Amino acid sequence: MLLDEFNQIHEELLHFLLPYHKILCQENIWPKEYNFTSPNISFQLIKNICENEKYFIKNLNRSDILKYLMFIYTITSFLYIFAYCSLQTAIHHIENIIVQNMKYVCIDQECGKPLFDLLTKTHQKFENILHPKILHIKQMFVDFFDKRRRLIGTIRQISEPKFLLLVQYESIELLHDIERGLSSIIELRSYVYDKQINITRDELNDLLMYNNMIIIRTRQISSIIITRPKRLTLIIEYEYGEQIPQWYRFCQQQFISYLAYKTILPSFIAPDEELIEIIEKTSSPIMKDEPSILPTIILARPLVDNFKLLRTLECRHDISIITRDYHLLSIPIDKQPDILIDSITSMLIFDLNTKLDINLVQHKIQSMTLHSCRIHIAILTSGSIPDFILSTYITPITQLAKQIQEHEANIDIQIKSFSSLEEFANHVAQLVQQDSTLKYVLTPTPSWNEKMLLRRCSSLNSISAQLILQRLKNVDLSTVNLDILLSQCPEIPMIYLKTFLSDMHKST
């Protein structure tokens, strides 16, 4: 067992120190009330002896005493860091210790050979072995993604998992060691936050756009900046701090899965004691049998290139986004919306900062009524466009909307202008959340059948086409009757289903 190997090397290194500790006790240099496994005592004694020229040593050479203390300090520090962190971090720490303490004591090659040989042996033994914590985390993620892959086989769309790994230890090497230890898991896109300043809310949201694992020092992040906690699947504390249980409480309140590790140094008297204890304070399981499905909207291809819009919708409002490039699908782009919110709600976006043809604008609005009975028209301005220019576009659009609603009672058209993209994105989020009970399971890429329906049937949009394909997957759509359609797809108004049947019969 790996833990047994860690305990064995721990005991072996401490046995190496016993003779030196015995000498220090005989000389009354080592305080009897303190165990020699604490690195703080040896370091303090080194400082006291070096800074006090009158420090009394009875029988031994002053330099020998300092070397013995340095042996103890080096080994106990190494074991302490090795237990909490990784071999690479511990070795780096020891190199720093030796360099930093040269002003107090310099261990020559001959005198230090037993110590260096032992550390070299340890390095060779554990060089390619993951620390038990990292190994356990890695295996947990392997199992998680294995289960998720099987689940994706039955459910086409589940929200992407996001993870936060918090590290109390200050060494940036440890953060990178953890990242390297998990790098073989292709589904994990880890980011090490290696800045000295605290992370901000916007930084965290931006990083979670492109990464699904953030590794960060505990002191550099506060739960206050996590404005959309539902996006987080799991929070891991690499070293659990009982005196600061804020993350455990946060996960309990927000129903986020939580896992913490507590390091227990092996007792020198009872070396069989385990090195690592896993504190499973899990407030919800890491993978639910019924995964949460975020509200999903469909964006036409050009809008996907707008990073600010995507960040606001996905990171701040828990909205999943999939895309359709109607041009590549050979579907007239003037017959499909810029944003499809649900099976009957379309949104068109007109930017007054670009040249608009009012006739094309009116034609596109008219086309939306073929498959959507709720139509939202967004007019984007820079905030500095004069009112008279704004009215030259809004007036004919308003007149057309009034005419359509007078002739077709089931159509509702709303027109609104926005001076900033963030204001517009917040409005989209409000529309999505108004109908949050309906969460569609949509395919990220269009199937051949969806393309076929969109080309044949003007009364369908991408969501209504997918609903029909999902609900009637074992039914011949060319012969299906209206009653079955109405019972299986109640979200789609009858007028659109009738047109759908008519279009299907024409093409057979």
NORMOZI-V484254 format. One record per residue. N is the residue number from 1. RES is the residue in one letter. PHI is phi in radians with two decimals (999 if undefined). Layout:
N&RES&PHI  N&RES&PHI
This chain:
1&M&999  2&L&-1.10  3&L&-1.09  4&D&-1.10  5&E&-1.15  6&F&-1.11  7&N&-1.13  8&Q&-1.13  9&I&-1.20  10&H&-1.04  11&E&-1.15  12&E&-1.10  13&L&-1.20  14&L&-1.22  15&H&-1.07  16&F&-1.06  17&L&-1.49  18&L&-0.93  19&P&-1.05  20&Y&-1.22  21&H&-1.13  22&K&-1.09  23&I&-1.09  24&L&-1.13  25&C&-1.23  26&Q&-1.08  27&E&-1.52  28&N&1.01  29&I&-1.56  30&W&-1.50  31&P&-1.09  32&K&-1.14  33&E&-1.37  34&Y&-2.00  35&N&-1.31  36&F&-1.34  37&T&-1.38  38&S&-1.50  39&P&-1.20  40&N&-1.15  41&I&-1.17  42&S&-1.10  43&F&-1.14  44&Q&-1.15  45&L&-1.13  46&I&-1.03  47&K&-1.11  48&N&-1.07  49&I&-1.18  50&C&-1.27  51&E&-1.52  52&N&-2.03  53&E&-1.11  54&K&-1.63  55&Y&-1.03  56&F&-1.51  57&I&-2.18  58&K&-1.26  59&N&-2.00  60&L&-1.83  61&N&-1.18  62&R&-1.01  63&S&-1.15  64&D&-1.14  65&I&-1.04  66&L&-1.11  67&K&-1.17  68&Y&-1.10  69&L&-1.12  70&M&-1.17  71&F&-1.01  72&I&-1.12  73&Y&-1.11  74&T&-1.11  75&I&-1.16  76&T&-1.16  77&S&-1.13  78&F&-1.04  79&L&-1.13  80&Y&-1.10  81&I&-1.21  82&F&-1.08  83&A&-1.19  84&Y&-1.45  85&C&-2.09  86&S&-2.27  87&L&-1.04  88&Q&-1.07  89&T&-1.14  90&A&-1.14  91&I&-1.09  92&H&-1.06  93&H&-1.10  94&I&-1.13  95&E&-1.03  96&N&-1.13  97&I&-1.04  98&I&-1.12  99&V&-1.18  100&Q&-1.15  101&N&-1.75  102&M&-1.08  103&K&-1.20  104&Y&-1.66  105&V&-2.66  106&C&-2.02  107&I&-1.59  108&D&-1.26  109&Q&-1.08  110&E&-1.20  111&C&-1.18  112&G&-1.56  113&K&-0.99  114&P&-1.03  115&L&-1.16  116&F&-1.16  117&D&-1.09  118&L&-1.18  119&L&-1.17  120&T&-1.12  121&K&-1.07  122&T&-1.10  123&H&-1.08  124&Q&-1.12  125&K&-1.25  126&F&-1.94  127&E&-0.99  128&N&-1.88  129&I&-1.96  130&L&-1.25  131&H&-1.03  132&P&-0.91  133&K&-1.12  134&I&-1.10  135&L&-1.09  136&H&-1.15  137&I&-1.09  138&K&-1.07  139&Q&-1.11  140&M&-1.09  141&F&-1.21  142&V&-1.03  143&D&-1.11  144&F&-1.06  145&F&-1.29  146&D&-1.07  147&K&-1.15  148&R&-1.16  149&R&-1.09  150&R&-1.14  151&L&-1.22  152&I&-1.10  153&G&-1.11  154&T&-1.85  155&I&-2.09  156&R&-1.18  157&Q&-2.35  158&I&-2.26  159&S&-1.13  160&E&-1.20  161&P&-1.24  162&K&-2.24  163&F&-2.24  164&L&-2.23  165&L&-2.03  166&L&-1.83  167&V&-2.16  168&Q&-1.36  169&Y&-1.15  170&E&-1.34  171&S&-1.07  172&I&-1.21  173&E&-1.06  174&L&-1.12  175&L&-1.04  176&H&-1.27  177&D&-1.07  178&I&-1.11  179&E&-1.04  180&R&-1.13  181&G&-1.12  182&L&-1.77  183&S&-1.16  184&S&-1.33  185&I&-1.50  186&I&-1.16  187&E&-1.32  188&L&-1.53  189&R&-1.97  190&S&-1.56  191&Y&-2.28  192&V&-1.62  193&Y&-1.47  194&D&-1.86  195&K&-1.36  196&Q&-1.50  197&I&-1.49  198&N&-1.25  199&I&-1.34  200&T&-1.73  201&R&-1.06  202&D&-1.16  203&E&-1.06  204&L&-1.07  205&N&-1.08  206&D&-1.13  207&L&-1.14  208&L&-1.28  209&M&-1.20  210&Y&-1.98  211&N&-2.27  212&N&-1.96  213&M&-2.45  214&I&-1.92  215&I&-1.86  216&I&-2.61  217&R&-1.16  218&T&-1.01  219&R&-1.22  220&Q&-1.68  221&I&-2.47  222&S&-2.12  223&S&-1.12  224&I&-1.10  225&I&-1.42  226&I&-1.49  227&T&-1.46  228&R&-2.18  229&P&-1.11  230&K&-1.10  231&R&-1.29  232&L&-1.46  233&T&-1.56  234&L&-2.70  235&I&-2.03  236&I&-2.01  237&E&-1.78  238&Y&-1.13  239&E&-2.47  240&Y&-1.27  241&G&-1.83  242&E&-1.10  243&Q&-1.36  244&I&-2.30  245&P&-1.50  246&Q&-1.12  247&W&-1.27  248&Y&-1.08  249&R&-1.14  250&F&-1.05  251&C&-1.16  252&Q&-1.07  253&Q&-1.17  254&Q&-1.73  255&F&1.01  256&I&-1.82  257&S&-1.09  258&Y&-2.43  259&L&-2.46  260&A&-2.30  261&Y&-2.06  262&K&-2.10  263&T&-1.52  264&I&-2.10  265&L&-1.16  266&P&-1.06  267&S&-1.28  268&F&-1.23  269&I&-1.35  270&A&-2.13  271&P&-1.20  272&D&-1.38  273&E&-1.12  274&E&-1.24  275&L&-1.43  276&I&-2.08  277&E&-2.02  278&I&-1.71  279&I&-1.64  280&E&-1.62  281&K&-1.69  282&T&-1.63  283&S&-1.48  284&S&-2.77  285&P&-1.14  286&I&-1.16  287&M&-2.37  288&K&-1.40  289&D&-1.11  290&E&-2.03  291&P&-1.14  292&S&-1.24  293&I&-1.92  294&L&-1.28  295&P&-0.97  296&T&-2.16  297&I&-2.16  298&I&-1.98  299&L&-1.85  300&A&-1.20  301&R&-0.85  302&P&-1.00  303&L&-1.23  304&V&-1.17  305&D&-1.35  306&N&-1.59  307&F&-1.09  308&K&-1.10  309&L&-1.12  310&L&-1.08  311&R&-1.07  312&T&-1.14  313&L&-1.28  314&E&-1.40  315&C&-1.50  316&R&-1.72  317&H&-2.21  318&D&0.93  319&I&-2.00  320&S&-1.46  321&I&-2.14  322&I&-2.13  323&T&-2.18  324&R&-2.40  325&D&-1.74  326&Y&-1.11  327&H&-1.10  328&L&-1.18  329&L&-1.44  330&S&1.05  331&I&-1.98  332&P&-0.94  333&I&-1.21  334&D&-1.36  335&K&-1.79  336&Q&-2.17  337&P&-1.37  338&D&-1.28  339&I&-2.32  340&L&-1.91  341&I&-1.54  342&D&-2.67  343&S&-1.16  344&I&-2.21  345&T&-2.10  346&S&-2.03  347&M&-2.29  348&L&-1.94  349&I&-2.12  350&F&-2.15  351&D&-1.74  352&L&-1.29  353&N&-1.39  354&T&-2.06  355&K&-1.29  356&L&-2.03  357&D&-1.72  358&I&-1.08  359&N&-1.17  360&L&-1.16  361&V&-1.05  362&Q&-1.13  363&H&-1.10  364&K&-1.19  365&I&-1.09  366&Q&-1.08  367&S&-1.14  368&M&-1.12  369&T&-1.18  370&L&-1.22  371&H&-2.39  372&S&-2.34  373&C&-1.72  374&R&-2.05  375&I&-2.18  376&H&-1.93  377&I&-1.94  378&A&-1.86  379&I&-1.83  380&L&-1.61  381&T&-2.16  382&S&-1.51  383&G&1.60  384&S&-2.07  385&I&-1.33  386&P&-1.04  387&D&-1.06  388&F&-1.19  389&I&-1.24  390&L&-1.05  391&S&-1.22  392&T&-1.13  393&Y&-1.66  394&I&-1.21  395&T&-1.06  396&P&-1.15  397&I&-1.16  398&T&-1.13  399&Q&-1.12  400&L&-1.11  401&A&-1.04  402&K&-1.12  403&Q&-1.10  404&I&-1.08  405&Q&-1.22  406&E&-1.24  407&H&-1.57  408&E&-2.25  409&A&-1.15  410&N&-1.43  411&I&-1.62  412&D&-2.15  413&I&-2.08  414&Q&-2.04  415&I&-2.12  416&K&-2.60  417&S&-1.82  418&F&-2.34  419&S&-1.59  420&S&-2.51  421&L&-1.18  422&E&-1.15  423&E&-1.08  424&F&-1.14  425&A&-1.07  426&N&-1.11  427&H&-1.16  428&V&-1.04  429&A&-1.07  430&Q&-1.10  431&L&-1.11  432&V&-1.15  433&Q&-1.29  434&Q&-1.11  435&D&-2.09  436&S&-1.27  437&T&-1.26  438&L&-1.70  439&K&-2.11  440&Y&-1.42  441&V&-1.65  442&L&-1.95  443&T&-1.45  444&P&-1.08  445&T&-2.09  446&P&-1.23  447&S&-1.39  448&W&-1.07  449&N&-1.15  450&E&-1.11  451&K&-1.01  452&M&-1.07  453&L&-1.15  454&L&-1.16  455&R&-1.31  456&R&-1.44  457&C&-2.04  458&S&-1.23  459&S&-1.51  460&L&-2.01  461&N&-1.96  462&S&-1.10  463&I&-1.31  464&S&-1.13  465&A&-1.12  466&Q&-1.17  467&L&-1.06  468&I&-1.10  469&L&-1.15  470&Q&-1.30  471&R&-1.35  472&L&-2.15  473&K&-1.19  474&N&-1.83  475&V&-2.01  476&D&-1.31  477&L&-1.20  478&S&-1.34  479&T&-2.10  480&V&-1.12  481&N&-1.71  482&L&-1.13  483&D&-1.05  484&I&-1.14  485&L&-1.05  486&L&-1.13  487&S&-1.28  488&Q&-1.54  489&C&-2.25  490&P&-1.16  491&E&-1.22  492&I&-1.65  493&P&-1.03  494&M&-1.03  495&I&-1.06  496&Y&-1.33  497&L&-1.18  498&K&-1.11  499&T&-1.13  500&F&-1.03  501&L&-1.08  502&S&-1.09  503&D&-1.13  504&M&-1.15  505&H&-1.21  506&K&-1.14  507&S&-1.53  508&T&-1.72
